[in-house]
Amino acid sequence: MERGAYILQSNLADFEQRLEAYLSVKHAWGVANGTDSLHIILRAAGIGPGDEVIVPSHTYIATAAAVHFSGATPVLVDCGPDHLIDPEAARLSITPRTKAIMPVHLNGRTCDMASLMALAEEHGLLIVEDAAQAIGSEFGGRCAGTFGIAGSFSFYPAKVLGCFGDGGGVVTNDDEMARRMALLRDHGRDERGEVVTWGFNSRLDNLQAAVLNVKMGYLDGEIARRRQIAARYRSHLEEIRGMTLPPGPDGDPDHFDVYQNYEVESGRRDELRTFLQERGVRTIVQWGGKPVHQFSGLGFENVRLPNTDRLFTRCFLLPMNTSLSDDDVDYICRLIREFYAQT
């Protein structure tokens, strides 16, 4: 702040280089927020009016909104048992207008990218990744956000890597995509300052980049602690009938999960949430308790997604952050066991 260095300055360049190294990608650009990052990728990929993009309904509205405001049509599909996009549901939704599949790596877990990449290759489709909740997450030893034509990240304060306001990033290994995204984030200006195309005002400011530079040094420790908490939850709760837990940290050799959230299922969700709240434990149902297709103002009245519909009668988030002590986690687990022991 004393330097008066606020926009497109050295702290941002430093952060972008650190992000490239962390994710093993060629190009990373900081943008204003995670929603803009998706919009910029879609526009840079040439996706627009007349195109369809396959999107899971179990996601934040920003995912589908980015497709809508690119001029394309979001086609909402069902999730699988892992709460992530179901590759078979995506396959059944492909039409001659389909241009891309947008997997969303929710809760710090990367989607089944082997199946999705094979599906995209078979049908000549692009993969655009929404990795807003998944920095550091891996599938098959490869980072979320690095499989497709480009990946999007959010640095909203609640994320595993969060700044002190809104922030986002786009990453790619494609040189031409990188050039287009750099132009789109800064009014269409090239490295000479010449406006060569229409663009947006969507730059990660230097102050937030400086914050992220500091927090990058703690990211691996943040992830390790979240994985410890997830393992502790699982060890105390996995035998409870009526609850479904995320896989444990060592439960699947293909996945490295970072547990942005700890999303569980319960057939008595609302009773359990009330029980916990009365004893000082707050929980969350993501996104107001509705997947995208259930928001009546968006025009998806005829969309029926049975897995997602059922999930949203059962799912909620247990506390998951690095301020939790082992005693805190044990207390939450004791309460849940007490609740189920009463019936």
Protein Blocks (a to p, Z undefined) as FASTA:
>chain_A
ZZopaghpfklmmmmmmmmmmnopabdcddfbfklmmmmmmmmnopaehiacdddfbbcf
klmmmmmmnopacddddddfkopacfklmmmmpcfklmbdcdddehhiacdfklmmmmmm
mnopacdddfklmghiaeehiaehilmmbdcddfbfkbmbdcfbdcdddddfbfklmmmm
mmmmngoiafkopafbdcddddddfklmmmmmmmmmmmmmmmmmmmmmmmmmmmmmmmpg
hiacdddfklpfkbccehlaacdddfklmmmmmmmmmnopacddehhhpafklmmknopm
mpccfklmmmmmmgccddddfkbcfklmmmmmmmmmmmmmmZZ
